[in-house]
């Protein structure tokens, strides 16, 4: 890249003057991104070179703090760009990302492979160890993490190995981008078009209207389009009575990426092979060990221990659930075998019979606006004293994005929360949180965070009604948002969610418990037409059925986590070379792990496993269950101390959320809980009491 200066008319030329530094998306155009990225690279290179070549003895200020202050232009533009490219992509943004991704990898390599910078960090470490330098705890942790990052990046390798490492990083980064793009394209292409409304029998009216809107948007007036979400299981499978349509929908979902114009198999094999080679180059047996070594797990063996110990009990529970579901299937289809496309439907039938309540009956009481205001926000107010005001004068990167100003208990402005909840063809699947501005007292920057979900958009003027799982997702992602909003750290690289992957899900999973809190449910579960609260017996039934289907949920999750580990425990020469070998590899891996139960497929199959081939969870999908050990134990702490109380929220905020990545994360947990985590609460929650603790 040659551009070193940025025209003053570019919105990224100076920090945003909008409240809280919100990127000025009203002014930002696609053509602004690449020049700003080019200038950002040049500016950051010059700043890092000045630090590396500084003749003065290394100090915290001229090395650690200088590195934290460097690259602000690049950071501004990349956070805005990657947020938009993931949530509102265009072919032009895709092209920019494919160009920039390997250049970004090379840029970071140039920093982390710079022996001069590493030498300055080592000098600071030596001073601290000798007692000549006293570091504040957050600065000591910053130094520790910087040294670790440089070593893991290959700074101690010889020149030839570093050259190969640069090649690997560039190609891995490029392929990640391409894989994600192909997954989104395959997901859009695989949507199921229905032309006979009779086939939609059982689909709730609001979901049917959303399907009609989606079909019309693609030029199919008078038809219905069942759009896909990222996981294997699709929400419509819960209510569709027509078994043939359920099968079409499931097969469309499970076959994404397995051939056709958006075949992703060669890409995932290349990614697995290149990551395996990189891990061995850096001295690790395989990529899974490389990932776990820098997480709270510590090793791939520790990850395997917990997954392998939980799997037998989970599958046993799923098999027991299947017996009951198969009985219902036989009544409708004598002689039929229970298939994956039957599970959600008959599980809902069982729930309706046993619990006297079903998904269709719940939806009118779960309107998005009410769940957000009187559920998600209400819990945050009760726990942390936060209040929220929508800012209609501020805009996001898409018209669907809503901007809320967040106020602390004393009335002071805390930050901004952006909510982007509806699905669209240009948005990647799943749900996630991003930072647009990282909180930092060093830079004087408050947090700006984004939540993305993929809820089907209803016709104009109609309410958005949620499934219960979508309510849980809303609370989960806002748990990530709270981690960012309540961050109170000095250094931007330690802000909020800048913690290990197998710890970052912990606070978000804790926040899910408030969706089940009776006082919160009673506040948000209100009929969107009549205003009547959900019947008390329904609320009681909903809470009583919390553990229903845990065999299925745990098995589908563990199957995906074990599949992730299987791919990334391979040496480079063990990775298949033929795309046709992907499915046999999957089958063998699931069988070897004991989770090959046909009616319960993995939550993600390899060809659309975006988490581990495109996003940041390669060899890290285990993080959800690992974090849930901490989460379930913390839920017990809340219960022991009276539940949804401001005192508890303040303690959780101060001891854990506010500290972000400024301390050893497990020490933050111990500071909250007073001890190491225990697995028993997780086993009870998931009905896995037959499993043994790791």
VENTA-V631583 format. One record per residue. N is the residue number from 1. RES is the residue in three letters. SS is DSSP state (H for helix, E for strand, - for the rest). Layout:
N:RES:SS / N:RES:SS
This chain:
1:UNK:- / 2:UNK:- / 3:UNK:- / 4:UNK:- / 5:UNK:- / 6:UNK:- / 7:UNK:- / 8:UNK:- / 9:UNK:- / 10:UNK:- / 11:UNK:- / 12:UNK:- / 13:UNK:- / 14:UNK:- / 15:UNK:- / 16:UNK:- / 17:UNK:- / 18:UNK:- / 19:UNK:H / 20:UNK:H / 21:UNK:H / 22:UNK:- / 23:UNK:- / 24:UNK:- / 25:UNK:- / 26:UNK:- / 27:UNK:- / 28:UNK:- / 29:UNK:- / 30:UNK:H / 31:UNK:H / 32:UNK:H / 33:UNK:H / 34:UNK:H / 35:UNK:H / 36:UNK:H / 37:UNK:H / 38:UNK:H / 39:UNK:H / 40:UNK:H / 41:UNK:H / 42:UNK:H / 43:UNK:H / 44:UNK:H / 45:UNK:H / 46:UNK:H / 47:UNK:H / 48:UNK:H / 49:UNK:H / 50:UNK:H / 51:UNK:H / 52:UNK:H / 53:UNK:- / 54:UNK:- / 55:UNK:- / 56:UNK:- / 57:UNK:- / 58:UNK:- / 59:UNK:- / 60:UNK:H / 61:UNK:H / 62:UNK:H / 63:UNK:H / 64:UNK:H / 65:UNK:H / 66:UNK:H / 67:UNK:H / 68:UNK:H / 69:UNK:H / 70:UNK:- / 71:UNK:- / 72:UNK:H / 73:UNK:H / 74:UNK:H / 75:UNK:H / 76:UNK:H / 77:UNK:H / 78:UNK:H / 79:UNK:H / 80:UNK:H / 81:UNK:H / 82:UNK:H / 83:UNK:H / 84:UNK:H / 85:UNK:H / 86:UNK:H / 87:UNK:H / 88:UNK:- / 89:UNK:- / 90:UNK:- / 91:UNK:H / 92:UNK:H / 93:UNK:H / 94:UNK:H / 95:UNK:H / 96:UNK:H / 97:UNK:H / 98:UNK:H / 99:UNK:H / 100:UNK:H / 101:UNK:H / 102:UNK:H / 103:UNK:H / 104:UNK:H / 105:UNK:H / 106:UNK:H / 107:UNK:H / 108:UNK:H / 109:UNK:H / 110:UNK:H / 111:UNK:H / 112:UNK:H / 113:UNK:- / 114:UNK:- / 115:UNK:H / 116:UNK:H / 117:UNK:H / 118:UNK:H / 119:UNK:H / 120:UNK:H / 121:UNK:H / 122:UNK:H / 123:UNK:H / 124:UNK:H / 125:UNK:H / 126:UNK:H / 127:UNK:H / 128:UNK:H / 129:UNK:H / 130:UNK:H / 131:UNK:- / 132:UNK:- / 133:UNK:- / 134:UNK:- / 135:UNK:- / 136:UNK:- / 137:UNK:H / 138:UNK:H / 139:UNK:H / 140:UNK:H / 141:UNK:H / 142:UNK:H / 143:UNK:H / 144:UNK:H / 145:UNK:H / 146:UNK:H / 147:UNK:H / 148:UNK:H / 149:UNK:H / 150:UNK:H / 151:UNK:H / 152:UNK:H / 153:UNK:H / 154:UNK:- / 155:UNK:- / 156:UNK:- / 157:UNK:- / 158:UNK:- / 159:UNK:H / 160:UNK:H / 161:UNK:H / 162:UNK:H / 163:UNK:H / 164:UNK:H / 165:UNK:H / 166:UNK:H / 167:UNK:H / 168:UNK:H / 169:UNK:H / 170:UNK:H / 171:UNK:H / 172:UNK:H / 173:UNK:H / 174:UNK:H / 175:UNK:H / 176:UNK:H / 177:UNK:H / 178:UNK:H / 179:UNK:H / 180:UNK:H / 181:UNK:H / 182:UNK:H / 183:UNK:H / 184:UNK:H / 185:UNK:H / 186:UNK:H / 187:UNK:H / 188:UNK:H / 189:UNK:H / 190:UNK:- / 191:UNK:- / 192:UNK:E / 193:UNK:E / 194:UNK:E / 195:UNK:- / 196:UNK:- / 197:UNK:H / 198:UNK:H / 199:UNK:H / 200:UNK:H / 201:UNK:- / 202:UNK:- / 203:UNK:- / 204:UNK:- / 205:UNK:H / 206:UNK:H / 207:UNK:H / 208:UNK:H / 209:UNK:H / 210:UNK:H / 211:UNK:H / 212:UNK:H / 213:UNK:H / 214:UNK:H / 215:UNK:H / 216:UNK:H / 217:UNK:H / 218:UNK:- / 219:UNK:- / 220:UNK:- / 221:UNK:- / 222:UNK:- / 223:UNK:- / 224:UNK:E / 225:UNK:E / 226:UNK:E / 227:UNK:- / 228:UNK:- / 229:UNK:- / 230:UNK:- / 231:UNK:- / 232:UNK:- / 233:UNK:- / 234:UNK:- / 235:UNK:H / 236:UNK:H / 237:UNK:H / 238:UNK:H / 239:UNK:- / 240:UNK:- / 241:UNK:- / 242:UNK:- / 243:UNK:H / 244:UNK:H / 245:UNK:H / 246:UNK:H / 247:UNK:H / 248:UNK:H / 249:UNK:H / 250:UNK:H / 251:UNK:H / 252:UNK:H / 253:UNK:H / 254:UNK:H / 255:UNK:- / 256:UNK:- / 257:UNK:- / 258:UNK:- / 259:UNK:- / 260:UNK:H / 261:UNK:H / 262:UNK:H / 263:UNK:- / 264:UNK:- / 265:UNK:H / 266:UNK:H / 267:UNK:H / 268:UNK:H / 269:UNK:H / 270:UNK:H / 271:UNK:H / 272:UNK:H / 273:UNK:H / 274:UNK:H / 275:UNK:H / 276:UNK:H / 277:UNK:H / 278:UNK:H / 279:UNK:H / 280:UNK:H / 281:UNK:H / 282:UNK:- / 283:UNK:- / 284:UNK:- / 285:UNK:- / 286:UNK:- / 287:UNK:H / 288:UNK:H / 289:UNK:H / 290:UNK:H / 291:UNK:H / 292:UNK:H / 293:UNK:H / 294:UNK:- / 295:UNK:- / 296:UNK:- / 297:UNK:- / 298:UNK:- / 299:UNK:- / 300:UNK:H / 301:UNK:H / 302:UNK:H / 303:UNK:H / 304:UNK:H / 305:UNK:H / 306:UNK:H / 307:UNK:H / 308:UNK:H / 309:UNK:H / 310:UNK:H / 311:UNK:H / 312:UNK:H / 313:UNK:H / 314:UNK:H / 315:UNK:H / 316:UNK:H / 317:UNK:H / 318:UNK:H / 319:UNK:H / 320:UNK:H / 321:UNK:H / 322:UNK:H / 323:UNK:H / 324:UNK:H / 325:UNK:H / 326:UNK:H / 327:UNK:H / 328:UNK:H / 329:UNK:H / 330:UNK:H / 331:UNK:H / 332:UNK:H / 333:UNK:- / 334:UNK:- / 335:UNK:- / 336:UNK:- / 337:UNK:- / 338:UNK:- / 339:UNK:- / 340:UNK:H / 341:UNK:H / 342:UNK:H / 343:UNK:H / 344:UNK:H / 345:UNK:H / 346:UNK:H / 347:UNK:H / 348:UNK:H / 349:UNK:H / 350:UNK:H / 351:UNK:H / 352:UNK:H / 353:UNK:H / 354:UNK:H / 355:UNK:H / 356:UNK:- / 357:UNK:- / 358:UNK:- / 359:UNK:H / 360:UNK:H / 361:UNK:H / 362:UNK:H / 363:UNK:H / 364:UNK:- / 365:UNK:- / 366:UNK:- / 367:UNK:E / 368:UNK:H / 369:UNK:H / 370:UNK:H / 371:UNK:H / 372:UNK:H / 373:UNK:H / 374:UNK:H / 375:UNK:H / 376:UNK:H / 377:UNK:H / 378:UNK:H / 379:UNK:H / 380:UNK:H / 381:UNK:H / 382:UNK:H / 383:UNK:H / 384:UNK:H / 385:UNK:- / 386:UNK:- / 387:UNK:E / 388:UNK:E / 389:UNK:E / 390:UNK:E / 391:UNK:- / 392:UNK:- / 393:UNK:- / 394:UNK:- / 395:UNK:- / 396:UNK:- / 397:UNK:- / 398:UNK:- / 399:UNK:- / 400:UNK:- / 401:UNK:- / 402:UNK:E / 403:UNK:E / 404:UNK:E / 405:UNK:E / 406:UNK:E / 407:UNK:E / 408:UNK:- / 409:UNK:- / 410:UNK:- / 411:UNK:- / 412:UNK:- / 413:UNK:E / 414:UNK:E / 415:UNK:E / 416:UNK:E / 417:UNK:E / 418:UNK:E / 419:UNK:E / 420:UNK:E / 421:UNK:E / 422:UNK:E / 423:UNK:- / 424:UNK:- / 425:UNK:- / 426:UNK:- / 427:UNK:- / 428:UNK:- / 429:UNK:- / 430:UNK:- / 431:UNK:- / 432:UNK:E / 433:UNK:E / 434:UNK:E / 435:UNK:E / 436:UNK:E / 437:UNK:E / 438:UNK:- / 439:UNK:- / 440:UNK:E / 441:UNK:- / 442:UNK:- / 443:UNK:- / 444:UNK:- / 445:UNK:E / 446:UNK:- / 447:UNK:E / 448:UNK:E / 449:UNK:E / 450:UNK:E / 451:UNK:E / 452:UNK:E / 453:UNK:E / 454:UNK:E / 455:UNK:E / 456:UNK:- / 457:UNK:- / 458:UNK:- / 459:UNK:- / 460:UNK:- / 461:UNK:- / 462:UNK:- / 463:UNK:- / 464:UNK:- / 465:UNK:E / 466:UNK:- / 467:UNK:- / 468:UNK:H / 469:UNK:H / 470:UNK:H / 471:UNK:H / 472:UNK:H / 473:UNK:H / 474:UNK:H / 475:UNK:H / 476:UNK:H / 477:UNK:H / 478:UNK:H / 479:UNK:H / 480:UNK:H / 481:UNK:H / 482:UNK:H / 483:UNK:H / 484:UNK:H / 485:UNK:H / 486:UNK:- / 487:UNK:- / 488:UNK:- / 489:UNK:- / 490:UNK:- / 491:UNK:- / 492:UNK:H / 493:UNK:H / 494:UNK:H / 495:UNK:- / 496:UNK:- / 497:UNK:- / 498:UNK:- / 499:UNK:- / 500:UNK:- / 501:UNK:H / 502:UNK:H / 503:UNK:H / 504:UNK:H / 505:UNK:H / 506:UNK:H / 507:UNK:H / 508:UNK:H / 509:UNK:H / 510:UNK:H / 511:UNK:H / 512:UNK:H / 513:UNK:H / 514:UNK:H / 515:UNK:H / 516:UNK:- / 517:UNK:- / 518:UNK:H / 519:UNK:H / 520:UNK:H / 521:UNK:H / 522:UNK:H / 523:UNK:H / 524:UNK:H / 525:UNK:- / 526:UNK:E / 527:UNK:- / 528:UNK:- / 529:UNK:- / 530:UNK:- / 531:UNK:- / 532:UNK:- / 533:UNK:E / 534:UNK:- / 535:UNK:- / 536:UNK:H / 537:UNK:H / 538:UNK:H / 539:UNK:H / 540:UNK:H / 541:UNK:H / 542:UNK:H / 543:UNK:H / 544:UNK:H / 545:UNK:- / 546:UNK:- / 547:UNK:- / 548:UNK:- / 549:UNK:- / 550:UNK:H / 551:UNK:H / 552:UNK:H / 553:UNK:H / 554:UNK:H / 555:UNK:H / 556:UNK:H / 557:UNK:H / 558:UNK:H / 559:UNK:H / 560:UNK:H / 561:UNK:H / 562:UNK:H / 563:UNK:H / 564:UNK:H / 565:UNK:H / 566:UNK:H / 567:UNK:H / 568:UNK:H / 569:UNK:- / 570:UNK:- / 571:UNK:- / 572:UNK:H / 573:UNK:H / 574:UNK:H / 575:UNK:- / 576:UNK:- / 577:UNK:- / 578:UNK:- / 579:UNK:- / 580:UNK:- / 581:UNK:H / 582:UNK:H / 583:UNK:H / 584:UNK:H / 585:UNK:H / 586:UNK:H / 587:UNK:H / 588:UNK:H / 589:UNK:H / 590:UNK:H / 591:UNK:H / 592:UNK:H / 593:UNK:H / 594:UNK:- / 595:UNK:- / 596:UNK:- / 597:UNK:- / 598:UNK:- / 599:UNK:- / 600:UNK:- / 601:UNK:- / 602:UNK:- / 603:UNK:- / 604:UNK:- / 605:UNK:- / 606:UNK:H / 607:UNK:H / 608:UNK:H / 609:UNK:- / 610:UNK:H / 611:UNK:H / 612:UNK:H / 613:UNK:H / 614:UNK:- / 615:UNK:- / 616:UNK:- / 617:UNK:- / 618:UNK:- / 619:UNK:- / 620:UNK:- / 621:UNK:- / 622:UNK:- / 623:UNK:H / 624:UNK:H / 625:UNK:H / 626:UNK:H / 627:UNK:H / 628:UNK:H / 629:UNK:H / 630:UNK:H / 631:UNK:H / 632:UNK:H / 633:UNK:H / 634:UNK:H / 635:UNK:H / 636:UNK:H / 637:UNK:H / 638:UNK:H / 639:UNK:H / 640:UNK:H / 641:UNK:- / 642:UNK:- / 643:UNK:- / 644:UNK:- / 645:UNK:- / 646:UNK:H / 647:UNK:H / 648:UNK:H / 649:UNK:H / 650:UNK:H / 651:UNK:H / 652:UNK:H / 653:UNK:H / 654:UNK:H / 655:UNK:H / 656:UNK:- / 657:UNK:H / 658:UNK:H / 659:UNK:H / 660:UNK:- / 661:UNK:- / 662:UNK:- / 663:UNK:- / 664:UNK:- / 665:UNK:H / 666:UNK:H / 667:UNK:H / 668:UNK:H / 669:UNK:H / 670:UNK:H / 671:UNK:H / 672:UNK:H / 673:UNK:H / 674:UNK:- / 675:UNK:- / 676:UNK:- / 677:UNK:- / 678:UNK:- / 679:UNK:- / 680:UNK:H / 681:UNK:H / 682:UNK:H / 683:UNK:H / 684:UNK:H / 685:UNK:H / 686:UNK:- / 687:UNK:- / 688:UNK:- / 689:UNK:- / 690:UNK:- / 691:UNK:- / 692:UNK:- / 693:UNK:- / 694:UNK:-
